Structure formats: structure tokens, C-alpha cells
Amino acid sequence: MGDKMDRTKEIIKTSVIGIAANVVLASLKLLVGLRSSSTSITLDAVNNLTDALAPLITIIGVKLSEKDPDRRHPYGYGRIECLSTMAIGIIISYTGLFSIVESIKKIINPAAPSYSVLALEVIGGTVAARMALGLYTIKSGKKLDSESLVASGKDALNDSFISISTIVVALVFILTGLNLEAFLGLVFSVLILKAGLETLYATVSEILGERVPVKLSKAVKESIKTFPEVDGVYCLVIHDYGRDRLLGSAHIEVNESLTALYLDSLERSIAQKVLQDTGVNLSGITVYATNAGSQEATNDKNKVKKLLSEYKDVLQMHGFYKDKIDMVVKFDIVVDFDAQNKKALRKEIGERVKKLFPEYDVSITVDYDYSE
């Protein structure tokens, strides 16, 4: 609980600093932009104002995400932080579209800017401030696992490079009289829109459900494998509901001689250890039985493995069991997501395995590599 409170405080602290910095920078740029009739400086100031909204949305999102799980949302409200990042992406995208329209108007009806030494000094000062703010916000966002902070920081860092370009264009105008203001404004607008769309894409992808980091999935599997009764761990699935709410399930292979009572105790112990080691709550553990001390079953398993090695789309086989009572050979195969016509693949493999064991029925379950 303490760690979560510290995280919230740090996110709010970073966001407040971002709001204050953006308001100050926007005020200075707006004043300079209006007095010098500079489209690019004015648009940069408007961009700073929208950037001030991003940290505010981050604060609202992190506070709402703290709500405890309830009957309607039993997994909590952690994903609200994803929605706050999406809102930031929408604001950035809208700013980009608005700026594109204004820049095109300036291209059609150009107005000569009037730069002063003070204007260039103000812009130069804001470059360093924006770079420092961007790097600080990105660093804090990564440390606190806050995508909205990272998005705000990247936007601030991009703006610092835009400000450098503004200075270059101003110098070109002063030295040559060539007015590139509106064209630079258009370039800025496209970059702003691009940043907004990229933020939206990343957030939508996260909400849809992305593969968890390989480091985490490996840590969960290694934790489970510390139990000597477990012969293998497969089909690990982890759902991230935000705010460190990670729910998962896994399949384990164990000797067929283990009793239900023993398995009950084993599964509880596994769940407790995984939660302690990785923070993942294993809400479901499925058991695969392996043939106890049967060399015949081992040889048969190797035959099937050799057959499956001919299929590049089959990444793994597990859960092999030769049931001599019900006369069934059953196993799972992990198939590549990019495999074509998975049903036909399963049917073909089933027919070939049937030829290896003509007296047995064949049961094949198709799985996917969800976590690695």
C-alpha cells in the first residue's frame, strides 16, 4: 500500500512541475509570438498550453485508478491510466490538426514576421527548459511505470527540437529575408499530429492486451519450476489490469500418481510463491498428467515430437499422455500466431499421429505462445 501511495505522490509531483513549467513557457512564447507576428512561435505557445493539460489529465487518471475493486469492476480501475494517456493523445492530435489548418492559412495569406533579439533570447531559454522538463518527465514516467508521463515527456522533448528549428528559421529571415514561417509551422503541425497518433496507437494496443514482458513470464515460470513435482510449465497467460494488478493462469505437468489432495496443496503453494516472487496472482493452474515411469510412453512421446518437428508452425508440444484405459493419446501443440489454416494443420497432424497409434483415438489441443 505504501509503495502505491509513493507512486501516486511522485506522479502528481512530476505532473504539477510539468503544468507550472508549460504555463510559464506558453505565456512567454505567446507574448513573443504575438508581438513578432511569428506563426511558428505562436503555434509553439499553443502547443505548450495543450501540454499543460497532459499532466493535469495524468493527475486525474492516477487518482481515479486508485479506486478499490467493486462488484462491477472486480479487477479494479487501474486501466483508467491507459484512458488518460489516450486523452492526451487525442489532445495532441487535435492540436496538430488545428495547427495544420492555421499554417495553411498563413501560406495562402503570408504575413512577414518581426523578430527581435529579446524574442530569440526567450526562445533560446525555453529550449533548455523544455529539454530538461522532457528528460525529467520521461525518466519519472519509466521509473513509476506511467505511460501518460512518458507520453508527456516525449512531447516536451520533441517541442525543444521544434523550438531550435524556430530559431534557425528566424536567423534565416533576418539574414536573407526569406520567410519560411508558415512552412515551418506546417512541418511542426505534422510532427505534432504524428506524435498524437502514435500515442493513441500505443494506448489502444495496450488496452487490447499486449504480450507481457518476457522477463516477467520467465520469472513466473522459474518460480513454478522450483517445485520438484512440476515437470514442466506451459500456456502461461498473464493479464495486466494496471496498478500492479496482474492475474494469470498456467498449465503444469505432474506425475499421474499424485492425489487430488496433494495437488490441492501443491497448487496453493505454487500460487503463494509466484505472488511473492513476481506479484502475479495465479488465479488458475491446470494440471497435465504424465505417464508414471513408462518407457513405452516416453518412446511414443519422442515419436510424436519427431513428427511435429517437420512443421515449422508448431513451436512446442506438451501435456503428452497415453491413456491405456480410455485408449486415447492426447497432447497440446503451441502454434505460431502467423500459421495459415490452423484447423487444417491440426487435422493433418491428427491423421498422421493416428497412423502411429492405430488402436488409439487422438486428442489434440491447439495453444498459442501468449507469454514468450
BAKOLGU-614301 format. One line per 3 residues: number of its first residue (from 1); their letters; for each residue x, y, z of N, C-alpha, C. Coordinates in steps of 0.1 Angstrom, whole numbers, plus 5000, padded with zeros to 4 digits. Each point is the difference from the previous one (the first is absolute). Layout:
<nodes>
NUM) a) X,Y,Z,X,Y,Z,X,Y,Z | ...
</nodes>
This chain:
<nodes>
1) mgd) 5008,4988,5000,4992,5012,5000,5009,5013,5000 | 5010,4999,5008,5009,5011,5001,5007,5004,4987 | 5004,4989,4992,5007,5002,4987,4990,5007,4990
4) kmd) 4987,4996,5001,4990,5005,4991,4998,5015,5003 | 5000,5003,5013,4998,5014,5004,5012,5009,4996 | 5012,4994,5001,5012,5007,4996,5000,5003,4985
7) rtk) 4995,4990,4992,5000,5001,4986,4990,5011,4996 | 4989,5000,5006,4990,5011,4997,5005,5014,5003 | 5007,5001,5012,5005,5013,5004,5011,5004,4990
10) eii) 5008,4991,4995,5011,5004,4991,4994,5004,4986 | 4990,4992,4996,4993,5004,4987,4994,5014,5001 | 4993,5003,5011,4994,5013,5002,5011,5011,5000
13) kts) 5010,4997,5007,5011,5010,5002,5006,5003,4986 | 5003,4990,4992,5006,5002,4987,4990,5007,4991 | 4987,4997,5001,4990,5006,4992,4998,5015,5003
16) vig) 5000,5003,5013,4999,5014,5004,5012,5008,4995 | 5012,4995,5001,5011,5007,4994,4998,5002,4985 | 4995,4990,4993,4997,5001,4986,4990,5011,4997
19) iaa) 4989,5001,5008,4990,5010,4998,5006,5014,5001 | 5007,5002,5011,5006,5013,5003,5009,5004,4989 | 5009,4991,4996,5010,5003,4990,4994,5004,4987
22) nvv) 4990,4992,4996,4993,5003,4987,4992,5013,5000 | 4994,5003,5011,4993,5013,5000,5009,5012,4999 | 5011,4999,5007,5010,5011,5000,5006,5001,4985
25) las) 5004,4989,4995,5006,5000,4986,4990,5004,4990 | 4987,4996,5001,4990,5004,4990,4997,5015,5001 | 5000,5005,5012,4998,5015,5002,5011,5008,4993
28) lkl) 5012,4996,5002,5011,5007,4994,5000,4999,4985 | 4998,4988,4995,5000,4998,4985,4988,5007,4994 | 4988,5000,5006,4989,5007,4995,5002,5015,4999
31) lvg) 5006,5005,5010,5003,5015,5000,5009,5003,4989 | 5011,4992,4998,5010,5003,4990,4994,4997,4986 | 4992,4989,4999,4995,4997,4987,4990,5010,4995
34) lrs) 4991,5006,5008,4991,5010,4996,5007,5013,4997 | 5010,5003,5007,5007,5013,4998,5008,5000,4987 | 5005,4988,4997,5009,4999,4988,4992,4994,4988
37) sst) 4987,4998,5001,4992,4994,4990,5005,4987,4994 | 5006,4992,5009,5006,4987,4996,4990,4989,5002 | 4997,4994,4989,4991,4988,5000,5005,4989,5008
40) sit) 5013,4997,4997,5006,4988,5007,5001,5002,5015 | 5004,5012,5004,5001,5002,5014,4986,5000,5007 | 4990,5005,4994,4987,5000,5005,4994,4986,5001
43) lda) 5002,4992,4990,4996,4986,5000,5007,4992,5010 | 5013,5004,5002,5008,4993,5011,4994,5003,5013 | 4996,5013,5002,4994,5004,5013,4987,4992,5002
46) vnn) 4992,4999,4990,4987,4993,5001,5003,4985,5004 | 5010,4995,4993,5004,4986,5003,5004,4998,5015 | 5007,5010,5005,5003,5000,5015,4988,5000,5009
49) ltd) 4990,5008,4995,4988,5000,5008,4993,4987,5001 | 4999,4993,4988,4994,4987,5000,5009,4990,5008 | 5013,5002,5000,5009,4991,5007,4997,5002,5015
52) ala) 4995,5012,5004,4997,5002,5015,4988,4991,5004 | 4991,4997,4990,4989,4992,5003,5004,4985,5002 | 5010,4996,4993,5004,4986,5001,5003,4996,5015
55) pli) 5009,5008,5007,5003,4996,5014,4987,5000,5009 | 4991,5010,4997,4988,5001,5007,4991,4987,4999 | 4999,4995,4987,4993,4988,4997,5007,4988,5007
58) tii) 5013,5000,5000,5007,4990,5007,4997,4999,5015 | 4999,5012,5006,4996,5000,5015,4986,4994,5002 | 4991,5005,4991,4986,4995,5002,5000,4984,4998
61) gvk) 5007,4996,4990,5000,4986,4997,5006,4991,5011 | 5011,5005,5005,5007,4992,5011,4991,5000,5013 | 4993,5011,5002,4992,5000,5012,4988,4991,4999
64) lse) 4993,5000,4988,4989,4991,4997,5004,4985,5000 | 5012,4998,4996,5005,4986,4999,5002,4993,5013 | 5000,5009,5011,5002,4995,5013,4988,4994,5007
67) kdp) 4988,5002,4993,4988,4994,5005,5001,4985,5002 | 4994,4996,5012,5000,4985,5003,4991,4993,4990 | 5003,4987,4998,4992,4991,4992,4986,5000,5006
70) drr) 4989,4999,4991,4987,4999,5005,4993,4989,4992 | 4987,4998,5003,4992,4990,4993,5000,5001,4985 | 4999,5012,4995,4999,5002,4986,5014,4999,4993
73) hpy) 5010,5005,5007,5014,4999,4995,5009,4992,5010 | 4998,4987,5000,5008,4992,5010,5015,5000,4998 | 5005,5005,4989,5014,5000,4998,5006,5014,5002
76) gyg) 4992,5009,5006,5004,5014,5003,4999,5009,4989 | 5006,5012,5002,4999,5011,4990,5013,5004,4995 | 5010,4992,5000,5014,5003,4996,5001,5004,4986
79) rie) 4991,4995,4991,5001,5003,4986,4996,5014,4997 | 4994,5007,5010,4997,5014,4997,5012,5008,4996 | 5012,4996,5005,5012,5007,4996,5002,4999,4985
82) cls) 4996,4988,4994,5001,4999,4986,4991,5010,4993 | 4988,5002,5006,4990,5009,4994,5005,5014,5001 | 5007,5003,5011,5006,5014,5001,5011,5002,4989
85) tma) 5008,4990,4998,5010,5001,4989,4993,5002,4987 | 4989,4993,4997,4992,5002,4988,4995,5014,4999 | 4995,5006,5011,4995,5013,4999,5011,5010,4996
88) igi) 5012,4998,5006,5012,5008,4996,5003,4999,4985 | 4999,4987,4995,5002,4998,4986,4990,5008,4991 | 4987,5000,5005,4990,5007,4992,5002,5015,5000
91) iis) 5004,5005,5011,5003,5015,5001,5012,5003,4991 | 5010,4992,5000,5012,5003,4992,4996,4999,4985 | 4992,4990,4996,4996,4999,4987,4991,5011,4995
94) ytg) 4991,5005,5009,4991,5011,4997,5009,5013,4998 | 5010,5002,5008,5009,5011,4999,5007,5000,4987 | 5004,4988,4996,5007,4999,4987,4991,5003,4988
97) lfs) 4988,4995,5000,4990,5003,4990,4997,5015,4999 | 4998,5006,5012,4997,5015,5000,5012,5008,4995 | 5012,4996,5004,5012,5007,4995,5002,4999,4985
100) ive) 4996,4988,4995,5002,4998,4985,4991,5010,4993 | 4987,5001,5004,4991,5010,4994,5005,5014,5001 | 5005,5004,5012,5005,5014,5001,5013,5002,4992
103) sik) 5008,4990,4999,5012,5002,4992,4997,5001,4985 | 4990,4992,4995,4996,5001,4986,4995,5014,4997 | 4992,5006,5010,4994,5013,4998,5012,5010,4999
106) kii) 5010,4999,5008,5012,5009,4999,5007,4999,4987 | 5001,4987,4995,5007,4998,4987,4992,5007,4989 | 4987,5000,5000,4991,5006,4990,5001,5016,5002
109) npa) 4999,5004,5012,5001,5015,5003,5011,5003,5010 | 5013,5000,4995,5011,5002,5008,5001,5013,5007 | 5006,5001,5012,5003,5012,5007,5014,5000,5004
112) aps) 5007,5010,4997,5015,5001,5003,5002,5001,5015 | 5008,4991,5006,5002,5001,5015,5010,5011,5003 | 5000,5004,5013,5010,5010,5004,5007,4995,5013
115) ysv) 5012,4995,4998,5007,4994,5011,5009,5011,5007 | 5001,4998,5013,5009,5008,5008,5010,4992,5007 | 5010,5006,5005,5010,4993,5008,4994,4993,5012
118) lal) 4991,5008,5006,4993,4994,5012,4992,4988,4997 | 4993,5000,4988,4993,4988,4996,5008,4988,4998 | 5012,5002,4994,5009,4988,4998,5006,4996,5013
121) evi) 5002,5009,5009,5005,4996,5013,4990,4992,5008 | 4988,5004,4999,4989,4993,5007,4999,4986,4995 | 5000,4999,4987,4998,4987,4994,5012,4991,5003
124) ggt) 5012,5006,5000,5012,4992,5004,4999,4995,5014 | 4995,5009,5009,4999,4996,5014,4990,4988,5002 | 4989,5001,4992,4990,4989,5001,5005,4987,4995
127) vaa) 5009,5000,4991,5006,4987,4995,5006,4992,5011 | 5008,5006,5008,5007,4993,5011,4990,4995,5010 | 4990,5009,5003,4989,4996,5010,4992,4989,4995
130) rma) 4996,5000,4987,4992,4989,4995,5008,4986,4999 | 5012,5001,4997,5008,4988,4999,5002,4994,5014 | 5003,5009,5010,5001,4995,5014,4987,4994,5005
133) lgl) 4989,5007,4997,4987,4995,5004,4996,4987,4994 | 5003,4999,4987,4997,4987,4993,5008,4988,5005 | 5013,5002,5002,5008,4989,5005,4996,4997,5014
136) yti) 4997,5009,5009,4996,4998,5013,4986,4992,5001 | 4991,5004,4991,4987,4994,5000,5001,4985,4995 | 5008,4998,4989,5001,4987,4995,5007,4991,5010
139) ksg) 5010,5005,5007,5007,4992,5010,4991,4996,5011 | 4992,5010,5005,4990,4997,5010,4989,4990,4996 | 4996,5002,4987,4989,4991,4995,5005,4986,4999
142) kkl) 5012,4997,4995,5005,4987,5000,5002,4994,5013 | 5005,5008,5010,5003,4995,5013,4987,4997,5007 | 4989,5007,4997,4987,4998,5007,4991,4992,4992
145) dse) 5004,4995,4988,4992,4992,4991,4987,5008,4996 | 5002,5012,4996,4988,5009,4997,5002,5004,4985 | 4992,4994,4991,5000,5002,4986,4996,5015,4997
148) slv) 4991,5005,5008,4996,5014,4997,5011,5010,5003 | 5008,4997,5010,5011,5009,5003,5011,4999,4989 | 5002,4987,4995,5010,4998,4989,4995,5008,4988
151) asg) 4987,4999,4997,4995,5007,4988,5002,5015,5001 | 4997,5005,5012,5002,5015,5002,5014,5004,4999 | 5009,4991,5005,5015,5003,4999,5005,5000,4986
154) kda) 4996,4990,4992,5004,4999,4986,4995,5012,4992 | 4988,5005,5003,4994,5011,4994,5008,5013,5003 | 5004,5001,5013,5008,5012,5004,5014,4999,4993
157) lnd) 5006,4989,4999,5013,4998,4994,4999,5004,4985 | 4989,4995,4993,4999,5004,4986,4998,5015,4998 | 4993,5006,5009,4998,5014,4999,5013,5008,5001
160) sfi) 5009,4995,5008,5013,5007,5001,5007,5001,4987 | 4999,4989,4992,5007,5000,4987,4992,5009,4990 | 4987,5000,5002,4992,5010,4992,5004,5014,5003
163) sis) 5003,5003,5012,5004,5014,5004,5013,5003,4994 | 5009,4990,4999,5013,5002,4994,4998,5004,4985 | 4991,4993,4994,4997,5003,4986,4995,5014,4998
166) tiv) 4992,5004,5009,4994,5014,5000,5011,5010,5000 | 5010,4998,5008,5012,5009,5001,5007,5000,4986 | 5002,4989,4994,5007,4999,4987,4992,5008,4990
169) val) 4987,4998,4999,4992,5007,4990,5000,5015,5003 | 5000,5004,5012,5001,5014,5003,5013,5006,4995 | 5011,4993,5002,5013,5005,4996,5001,5000,4984
172) vfi) 4994,4990,4994,4999,5001,4985,4992,5012,4995 | 4989,5003,5007,4993,5012,4996,5007,5013,5002 | 5007,5001,5012,5008,5012,5003,5011,5002,4990
175) ltg) 5007,4989,4996,5012,5001,4992,4997,5001,4985 | 4989,4993,4996,4997,4999,4985,4986,5007,4996 | 4992,5002,5010,4986,5005,4997,4991,4989,4995
178) lnl) 5004,4988,5000,4992,4989,4995,4991,4995,5012 | 4986,5001,4997,4991,4997,5010,4995,4986,4999 | 5005,4991,5009,4996,4986,5001,4990,4997,5011
181) eaf) 4995,5011,5006,4992,4998,5012,4988,4990,4999 | 4992,5003,4990,4988,4992,4998,5003,4985,4997 | 5011,4999,4991,5004,4986,4997,5005,4992,5012
184) lgl) 5008,5007,5008,5005,4994,5012,4988,4997,5010 | 4990,5009,5000,4988,4997,5008,4993,4987,4996 | 5000,4999,4986,4993,4988,4995,5008,4987,5004
187) vfs) 5013,5001,4999,5009,4988,5004,4997,4997,5015 | 5000,5011,5008,4998,4998,5014,4986,4993,5002 | 4990,5004,4993,4987,4995,5002,4999,4985,4996
190) vli) 5007,4996,4990,5000,4986,4996,5007,4992,5010 | 5011,5005,5006,5007,4993,5010,4992,4998,5013 | 4992,5011,5003,4991,4999,5012,4989,4990,4998
193) lka) 4994,5000,4988,4990,4990,4996,5006,4986,5001 | 5012,4998,4994,5006,4987,5001,5002,4995,5014 | 5005,5009,5009,5002,4996,5014,4987,4996,5006
196) gle) 4989,5007,4997,4987,4997,5006,4995,4987,4996 | 5001,4997,4986,4995,4987,4995,5008,4989,5005 | 5013,5002,5002,5009,4989,5006,4996,4997,5014
199) tly) 4997,5010,5008,4995,4998,5013,4987,4993,5001 | 4991,5003,4991,4987,4993,4999,5002,4986,4997 | 5008,4997,4990,5003,4986,4995,5005,4992,5011
202) atv) 5010,5005,5007,5007,4993,5011,4990,4997,5011 | 4991,5009,5003,4990,4999,5011,4990,4989,4997 | 4994,5001,4987,4990,4991,4996,5006,4986,5000
205) sei) 5013,4998,4996,5006,4987,5000,5001,4995,5014 | 5003,5008,5010,5001,4996,5013,4986,4996,5006 | 4990,5007,4996,4986,4997,5005,4996,4987,4994
208) lge) 5003,4997,4987,4996,4988,4994,5007,4988,5007 | 5011,5002,5006,5007,4989,5007,5013,4996,4993 | 5011,5005,5005,5013,4997,4994,5007,4988,5007
211) rvp) 5009,4994,4993,5008,4990,5006,5008,5006,5012 | 5000,4993,5011,5008,5005,5012,5014,4999,4997 | 5009,5008,5007,5014,4999,4998,5005,4986,5002
214) vkl) 5010,4995,4992,5005,4987,5000,5007,4998,5014 | 5006,5010,5005,5006,4999,5013,4991,4996,5011 | 4987,5005,5000,4990,4997,5010,4996,4985,4998
217) ska) 4997,4996,4987,4995,4987,4998,5010,4989,5004 | 5013,5003,4997,5010,4991,5004,5002,4999,5015 | 4998,5011,5007,5001,5000,5014,4989,4992,5007
220) vke) 4988,5001,4994,4989,4992,5005,5002,4985,4998 | 5005,4996,4988,5003,4986,4997,5011,4995,5009 | 5010,5008,5002,5011,4995,5009,4996,4998,5014
223) sik) 4990,5009,5004,4995,4999,5014,4992,4986,5001 | 4993,4997,4990,4992,4988,5000,5009,4987,5000 | 5011,5001,4992,5009,4989,4998,5008,4997,5012
226) tfp) 5000,5008,5010,5007,4997,5013,4994,4989,5007 | 4987,4996,4997,4994,4989,5006,5004,4987,4993 | 5006,4991,5007,5005,4988,4993,4989,4991,4994
229) evd) 4988,5001,5005,4989,4992,4994,4996,5005,4986 | 5004,5012,4996,4996,5006,4987,5010,4996,4990 | 4995,4993,4990,5009,4995,4989,5001,5010,4989
232) gvy) 4991,5010,4999,5000,5010,4989,4989,5010,5002 | 5002,5012,4995,4990,5011,5001,4997,5005,4986 | 4987,5001,4997,4996,5004,4986,4988,5009,5001
235) clv) 4997,5006,4988,4988,5007,4998,4998,5011,5011 | 5011,5007,5003,4998,5011,5010,4993,5012,4994 | 4990,5004,5006,4992,5012,4996,5000,5010,5011
238) ihd) 5003,5013,4997,5000,5010,5011,4993,5012,4995 | 4990,5005,5007,4992,5011,4997,5004,5012,5009 | 5003,5011,4994,5004,5012,5008,4989,5010,5001
241) ygr) 4994,5002,5012,4989,5009,5002,5005,5013,5006 | 5012,5003,5000,5006,5012,5005,5001,5001,5015 | 5007,5009,5005,5002,5002,5014,5005,4987,5007
244) drl) 5009,4993,4993,5006,4988,5005,4990,4989,5002 | 4989,5000,4993,4991,4989,5001,5002,4991,4988 | 5007,4989,5002,5004,4990,4990,4994,4987,5003
247) lgs) 4991,4995,4992,4993,4988,5001,5005,4990,4990 | 5003,4987,5004,5005,4991,4990,4995,4986,5002 | 5003,4991,4990,4997,4986,5001,5011,4993,4993
250) ahi) 5002,4987,5004,5010,4992,4994,4997,4985,5000 | 5006,4993,4991,4999,4985,5000,5012,4994,5005 | 4999,4990,5008,5012,4993,5006,4999,4985,4997
253) evn) 5011,4994,4997,5001,4986,4999,5005,4993,5013 | 4992,4990,5004,5004,4993,5013,4997,4985,4998 | 5006,4992,5008,4999,4986,4999,4985,4996,5003
256) esl) 4996,4990,4993,4986,4996,5001,4996,4993,5013 | 5011,4997,5008,4997,4993,5013,4996,5010,5011 | 5002,5013,4998,4997,5009,5010,4985,5001,5003
259) tal) 4996,5000,5013,4986,5000,5004,4994,5014,4999 | 4986,5001,4999,4994,5013,5000,5003,5008,5012 | 5001,4994,5012,5004,5007,5012,5014,5006,4999
262) yld) 5009,4992,4994,5014,5005,4999,5000,5012,4989 | 4993,4998,4989,4999,5011,4990,4994,5013,5006 | 4990,4998,5008,4994,5012,5006,5010,5008,5008
265) sle) 5008,4993,5008,5010,5006,5008,5011,5006,4991 | 5004,4993,4990,5011,5004,4991,4995,5013,4992 | 4988,5001,4995,4996,5011,4993,4999,5013,5009
268) rsi) 4996,4998,5012,4999,5011,5010,5014,5005,5003 | 5010,4991,5001,5013,5004,5003,5007,5007,4988 | 4997,4995,4988,5005,5007,4988,4994,5014,4999
271) aqk) 4987,5002,5002,4994,5013,4999,5006,5010,5010 | 5002,4995,5012,5006,5009,5010,5014,5004,4997 | 5008,4991,4995,5014,5003,4997,5001,5009,4988
274) vlq) 4992,4998,4989,5000,5008,4988,4996,5014,5004 | 4990,5002,5008,4996,5013,5005,5011,5007,5007 | 5007,4993,5009,5010,5006,5008,5013,5003,4991
277) dtg) 5003,4992,4990,5012,5002,4992,4998,5010,4989 | 4988,5001,4994,4998,5008,4988,4988,5010,5001 | 4991,4998,5010,4989,5009,5001,4988,4996,4991
280) vnl) 5002,4988,4993,4989,4995,4992,4991,4991,5008 | 4987,5002,4999,4990,4992,5007,4995,4989,4991 | 5005,4988,5002,4996,4989,4992,4986,4995,5004
283) sgi) 4990,5004,4992,4986,4997,5004,4996,4986,4995 | 5008,4994,4991,4997,4987,4995,5012,4992,4996 | 5001,4988,5005,5011,4991,4997,4994,4987,4995
286) tvy) 5003,4997,4987,4995,4988,4994,5010,4989,5000 | 4996,4988,5003,5009,4988,5002,5000,4991,4988 | 5012,4997,4995,5002,4990,4990,5006,4988,5007
289) atn) 4995,4988,4997,5006,4988,5006,5010,4994,4991 | 5011,4995,5005,5010,4994,4992,5000,4985,5004 | 5003,4991,4990,5001,4986,5003,5011,4997,5010
292) ags) 4996,4993,5011,5010,4997,5010,5009,4989,4997 | 5013,5003,4998,5010,4989,4998,4998,4991,4989 | 4994,5005,4989,4997,4992,4988,5010,5003,4989
295) qea) 5009,4990,4997,5010,5002,4990,4993,5000,4986 | 4989,4992,4999,4992,5000,4988,4994,5013,4997 | 4994,5007,5010,4994,5013,4998,5011,5010,4996
298) tnd) 5012,4999,5006,5011,5009,4997,5004,4999,4985 | 5001,4987,4996,5003,4997,4986,4990,5006,4990 | 4987,4998,5004,4989,5005,4992,5000,5015,4999
301) knk) 5003,5006,5011,5001,5015,5001,5010,5005,4990 | 5012,4993,5000,5011,5004,4991,4996,4998,4986 | 4992,4990,4997,4995,4998,4986,4992,5012,4995
304) vkk) 4991,5004,5009,4991,5011,4997,5008,5013,4998 | 5010,5002,5009,5009,5012,4999,5007,5000,4987 | 5005,4989,4995,5007,4999,4988,4991,5003,4988
307) lls) 4988,4996,5001,4990,5003,4989,4997,5015,5000 | 4998,5005,5012,4997,5015,5000,5011,5009,4996 | 5012,4995,5001,5012,5008,4996,5000,5003,4985
310) eyk) 4992,4993,4992,4999,5003,4986,4991,5012,4997 | 4993,5005,5010,4991,5011,4998,5006,5013,5007 | 5003,5009,4991,5007,5013,5005,4990,5008,5008
313) dvl) 4987,4999,4998,4990,5008,5008,4997,4994,5014 | 5005,4988,5002,4998,4994,5014,5012,5003,5008 | 4998,5008,5010,5011,5005,5008,5004,4991,5012
316) qmh) 4990,4992,5004,5002,4992,5012,4989,4990,5002 | 5003,4989,5007,4991,4990,5004,5001,4998,5015 | 4989,4998,5006,5000,4997,5015,4987,4993,5004
319) gfy) 5000,4995,5012,4988,4993,5005,4998,4987,4994 | 5010,4993,4995,4998,4987,4994,4997,4990,5010 | 4989,4992,4997,4996,4989,5009,4993,4989,4991
322) kdk) 5005,4988,5003,4995,4988,4993,4991,4993,5010 | 4987,5001,4998,4990,4994,5009,4996,4986,4994 | 5005,4990,5007,4997,4986,4996,4987,4995,5004
325) idm) 4993,5008,5009,4987,4995,5005,4989,5005,4990 | 5000,5013,4997,4991,5006,4990,5005,4999,4986 | 5012,4995,4998,5006,4998,4987,5001,5014,4992
328) vvk) 5006,5010,5007,5001,5013,4994,5015,5005,5001 | 5005,5005,4990,5013,5007,5000,4997,5015,4999 | 5003,5008,5010,4997,5014,5000,5012,5009,5004
331) fdi) 5000,5011,4993,5011,5010,5002,4996,5014,4995 | 5007,5010,5004,4998,5013,4995,5011,5004,4991 | 4997,5009,4990,5010,5006,4992,4999,5015,5000
334) vvd) 5012,5006,5001,5000,5015,4999,5003,5004,4986 | 4990,5007,4994,5001,5004,4986,5003,5015,4998 | 5008,5003,4991,5004,5014,4997,4987,5008,4996
337) fda) 5000,5012,5005,4988,5009,4997,4999,5002,4985 | 5011,5000,4993,5000,5003,4985,4997,4987,4992 | 4997,4989,5006,4998,4988,4993,4987,5001,4992
340) qnk) 5000,4995,4987,4988,5000,4992,4992,4988,5002 | 4987,5001,5000,4990,4989,5000,5004,4991,5012 | 4998,5004,5012,5004,4992,5012,4991,4988,5001
343) kal) 4987,5001,4996,4992,4988,5001,5005,4989,4991 | 5004,5003,4988,5006,4990,4991,5013,4994,5005 | 5008,5009,5006,5012,4995,5006,4998,4990,5011
346) rke) 4990,5003,5009,4997,4991,5011,4994,4987,4995 | 4992,5001,4989,4994,4987,4994,5011,4992,4994 | 5009,5006,4993,5011,4992,4994,5009,4993,5010
349) ige) 5003,5007,5011,5009,4995,5010,4992,4988,5007 | 4987,5002,5003,4992,4990,5006,5000,4987,4992 | 4999,5001,4987,4999,4989,4991,5014,4992,5000
352) rvk) 5010,5008,5000,5014,4993,5000,5003,4994,5013 | 4996,5006,5011,5002,4994,5013,4991,4987,5002 | 4988,5001,4994,4991,4988,5000,5007,4988,4993
355) klf) 5008,5002,4990,5007,4989,4993,5011,4994,5009 | 5005,5009,5009,5010,4995,5009,4994,4991,5011 | 4988,5003,5004,4992,4993,5010,4986,4996,4995
358) pey) 4999,4991,4991,4987,4997,4994,4990,4995,5009 | 5004,4994,5012,4990,4995,5009,4995,5011,5010 | 5005,5012,4999,4997,5011,5009,4993,5011,4993
361) dvs) 4991,5007,5007,4995,5013,4996,5010,5010,5002 | 5000,5011,4993,5010,5011,5001,4992,5013,5004 | 5004,5006,5011,4994,5013,5004,5011,5011,5001
364) itv) 4999,5010,4991,5010,5010,4999,4993,5014,5004 | 5007,5007,5009,4995,5013,5003,5010,5011,4995 | 4995,5010,4993,5009,5010,4994,5001,5012,5010
367) dyd) 5012,5003,5004,5003,5012,5008,5009,5010,4993 | 5002,5011,5006,5008,5011,4994,5010,5005,5009 | 5011,5006,4995,5011,5005,5009,4996,5013,5005
370) yse) 4992,5001,5011,4994,5012,5005,5011,5008,5007 | 5010,4994,5006,5008,5007,5009,5015,5001,4996 | 5004,4992,4990,5014,5001,4996,5001,4999,4985
</nodes>
